[in-house]
Amino acid sequence: MSSQKKLSPAIKNIPGAAYLWLAILIFGGSGAVTRKLTEIGSQNLIDGRNPISLCNVLFVGNFCGLMVLMLIYGRQWNKAILRQISRKNWLILIVVAILAGAIAPSLMFQALELTEVNNIILVGRLEPPLILALSFWLLRERVNIWEVVGAIAAFMGVILAIFLQPPAQDMMNVGGFNLGLGEILTAIASVTLAISTIISKNYLSQIPIGIYSIFRTALGTGIFFLSAIVLYGSEHFMDIFSPFLWQWMLLYGIVIIVLGQSFWVQGLRKSSVSVASLVASFTPIAGILAAYFILGETPTLAQYIGGSVILIGICISQFGIWQKHNRRRTADSIKSAPAQQEIEAEIGFKGI
């Protein structure tokens, strides 16, 4: 008992930034871990089928994520709060759930099957500049010059990472440049996520983050499951209850989803917007390192060039974000759905 009493204050004294860094390390490695799991599955086929297919990982991973979100935010789902949400907001929530909970993750998982994890990480950096541009254009939000310059630099870095790649068999030649299907799918996913974030910022700012997250994950997972059955048939999920799949998915769920989401939420609660945004900006670095150590993916020259420009853009943008939030002094705004979504946009793929 005495040891538990001593441990509890120590845990409470852990700074929010520490939780955020742990979450970012986990989220950054989620793409490499997902690819590694599918490779393990391909080496242990069941009647010629990969039990750890990307569809199985996406469905089971989202199911685990939903359970975690229910534990964290379940109390927000009460009659008093639900009655305050209008029919219009429910319809918009459905649209956002389809975009961010079903279409974007499906495209991202499909891209994982077609291209290197490093390419997905770098091309996924399209999302933050798109959100900034759409916020300025559609929502008339004020942005400072540092954010604009940083966004332009990050966008140019993505373009360089895509178009400077050496030719490969599965690439298309567009205007003299080589473009892979995996990169195209990642770019479409990034646009989809950016649009869903803008819709949420404009219409769902008063929706509690717990209701937003749980509804998006639940409906998105359900739509993905039904769509996969319609497109590929019910046999597509034949191995969904395979013990081999679940022994790996329990590890995946505990580390990537349970610990990742728990650390992320705890860090958000104890940190300011600027700190959370700064830590989240290091996700690409964590992802590239994870791809190297887990998959042995060494960055190509195109990825080095594009990644360096993106990193410069991130640094410039972070200075602008720090400057803006330092003026506002609104640490509590991190608890709103739009603020959390904007920071999550900097993270990109999180395994769910």
SVG drawing of the C-alpha trace seen along z (x, -y; Angstrom):
<svg xmlns="http://www.w3.org/2000/svg" viewBox="-33 -39 53 63">
<polyline fill="none" stroke="black" stroke-width="0.4" points="0.0,0.0 2.8,-2.4 4.5,-1.8 1.3,-2.5 0.8,-5.8 4.4,-6.8 3.9,-5.9 0.6,-7.8 2.0,-11.3 5.0,-10.5 2.7,-9.6 0.7,-12.8 3.8,-14.8 4.8,-13.6 4.6,-16.6 2.1,-16.6 4.9,-17.0 6.3,-13.6 3.0,-11.9 2.8,-13.7 6.4,-12.5 5.5,-8.9 2.3,-9.1 4.2,-10.6 6.8,-7.9 4.0,-5.3 2.0,-7.0 5.1,-7.7 5.9,-4.0 2.3,-2.8 2.8,-2.7 6.0,-0.7 4.4,1.7 1.3,2.1 3.4,3.0 5.5,5.4 2.4,7.2 1.2,7.8 4.6,9.2 4.4,11.6 0.9,12.6 2.2,13.3 4.7,15.7 2.0,17.6 -0.8,18.1 -4.1,19.8 -5.3,21.8 -3.4,19.3 -4.9,16.2 -3.0,13.7 -4.7,13.6 -3.1,10.2 -4.4,8.5 -4.6,4.7 -8.4,4.9 -8.4,7.2 -5.9,4.8 -8.0,1.8 -11.2,3.3 -9.8,4.9 -7.6,1.9 -10.5,-0.5 -12.6,1.8 -9.9,1.7 -9.6,-2.0 -13.3,-2.4 -13.2,-0.5 -10.4,-2.8 -12.4,-5.9 -15.4,-4.6 -13.4,-4.1 -11.9,-7.6 -14.9,-9.6 -17.9,-7.3 -19.3,-9.7 -19.9,-12.3 -22.6,-10.1 -25.5,-11.0 -29.0,-12.2 -28.4,-15.8 -25.5,-16.3 -27.0,-14.3 -30.2,-16.3 -28.2,-19.5 -26.9,-18.2 -29.2,-19.3 -30.3,-17.1 -28.1,-19.3 -25.1,-18.6 -25.8,-14.8 -26.0,-14.9 -22.7,-16.8 -21.2,-14.3 -22.2,-11.5 -20.5,-13.2 -17.3,-13.7 -17.4,-10.1 -17.6,-8.9 -14.8,-11.1 -12.4,-10.8 -13.5,-7.5 -14.0,-5.4 -12.7,-6.8 -9.4,-8.3 -8.2,-5.3 -9.2,-2.9 -7.1,-4.9 -4.2,-5.1 -4.2,-1.4 -4.4,-0.7 -1.4,-3.0 0.6,-1.0 0.3,2.0 1.6,0.1 4.4,-2.2 7.1,-2.7 6.1,-3.9 8.4,-6.9 6.5,-8.1 3.2,-7.9 4.7,-9.9 6.0,-12.6 3.0,-12.8 0.7,-12.9 2.3,-16.2 0.0,-17.7 -2.8,-17.8 -1.6,-20.7 -0.9,-23.1 -4.3,-22.3 -6.1,-22.9 -4.4,-26.2 -5.2,-27.2 -8.9,-26.1 -9.2,-27.9 -8.0,-31.1 -10.1,-30.8 -13.4,-29.3 -13.5,-30.3 -11.7,-33.7 -9.4,-32.8 -6.4,-35.1 -3.0,-33.5 0.4,-35.1 3.2,-35.2 5.3,-32.5 2.5,-30.0 2.0,-30.8 5.7,-30.6 6.0,-27.3 3.0,-25.8 4.3,-26.7 7.7,-25.2 6.1,-22.0 3.9,-21.8 7.0,-22.2 8.8,-19.5 5.9,-17.1 6.0,-17.9 9.8,-17.3 9.5,-14.0 6.8,-12.8 8.2,-13.9 12.0,-13.3 11.5,-9.6 13.3,-7.2 11.0,-5.4 9.4,-2.1 7.2,0.5 4.0,-0.5 4.5,-4.2 2.8,-6.4 4.5,-9.1 2.7,-12.4 4.3,-15.3 7.7,-13.7 7.4,-13.0 7.0,-9.6 3.9,-9.2 3.0,-6.0 -0.5,-4.9 0.3,-4.7 1.4,-8.3 -1.8,-9.3 -4.0,-7.5 -2.2,-9.1 -2.6,-12.6 -6.4,-11.9 -6.6,-10.7 -4.9,-13.9 -7.3,-16.1 -10.2,-14.1 -9.0,-14.6 -8.4,-18.3 -11.9,-18.8 -13.4,-16.9 -11.4,-19.0 -12.6,-22.2 -16.2,-21.0 -15.7,-20.2 -14.2,-23.6 -17.1,-25.4 -20.0,-23.4 -19.0,-21.1 -17.0,-23.4 -19.5,-22.9 -19.6,-19.1 -17.7,-17.4 -14.5,-15.7 -15.6,-12.4 -18.9,-12.3 -17.1,-13.4 -14.3,-10.8 -16.5,-7.8 -19.2,-8.6 -16.6,-9.1 -14.7,-5.8 -17.9,-3.7 -19.7,-4.8 -16.5,-4.9 -15.6,-1.3 -19.1,-0.1 -19.2,-1.7 -15.8,-0.3 -16.8,3.2 -20.1,3.1 -18.3,1.6 -15.6,4.3 -18.2,7.1 -20.1,5.5 -16.9,5.1 -15.0,8.2 -17.6,10.6 -18.1,11.9 -15.2,14.3 -12.9,11.2 -13.1,11.3 -13.0,15.1 -9.9,14.9 -11.2,12.1 -11.4,14.5 -8.1,16.3 -6.1,16.8 -3.0,15.9 -4.5,12.6 -5.7,11.8 -2.4,12.6 -0.7,10.0 -3.7,7.5 -3.8,7.7 -0.2,6.5 -1.0,3.9 -4.1,2.8 -2.4,2.5 0.7,0.6 -0.4,-1.4 -4.0,-2.1 -4.5,-1.8 -1.2,-3.3 -0.9,-5.7 -4.4,-7.1 -4.1,-7.2 -0.8,-9.0 -2.1,-11.4 -5.3,-12.3 -3.4,-12.7 -0.8,-14.9 -3.4,-17.1 -5.1,-17.6 -1.9,-18.7 -0.4,-20.7 -1.0,-24.0 -1.9,-24.1 1.6,-25.4 3.4,-22.6 1.1,-19.9 1.5,-21.3 5.3,-21.4 5.6,-17.8 3.2,-16.6 5.4,-18.2 8.1,-15.6 5.9,-12.7 7.4,-12.5 10.9,-12.1 9.6,-9.4 7.9,-7.6 11.0,-7.7 13.2,-6.4 10.7,-3.6 10.6,-2.6 14.4,-2.3 14.7,-0.3 11.6,1.9 11.5,2.3 15.0,1.4 13.7,-1.3 16.5,-3.7 15.3,-7.1 16.0,-7.7 17.6,-10.9 14.1,-12.3 12.9,-11.6 15.9,-13.2 15.4,-16.4 11.7,-16.5 11.9,-15.7 14.4,-18.4 12.3,-21.0 9.2,-19.8 11.2,-19.9 12.2,-23.5 8.5,-24.3 7.5,-22.7 10.0,-24.7 8.8,-28.0 5.2,-27.1 5.8,-26.2 7.3,-29.6 4.2,-31.2 1.9,-28.9 4.0,-29.6 3.7,-33.3 0.0,-33.2 -0.8,-31.1 1.6,-33.1 -0.5,-36.2 -3.8,-34.5 -2.7,-32.6 -5.5,-30.1 -4.2,-26.8 -7.7,-25.6 -8.7,-25.7 -6.9,-22.4 -10.0,-20.7 -12.2,-21.7 -12.8,-19.4 -11.4,-21.7 -8.2,-22.4 -7.5,-18.8 -8.2,-17.9 -5.8,-20.6 -3.0,-19.1 -3.9,-15.6 -3.6,-16.7 0.1,-17.2 0.4,-13.6 -1.2,-11.9 -1.7,-8.2 -2.0,-6.8 -2.8,-3.2 -6.6,-3.8"/>
</svg>
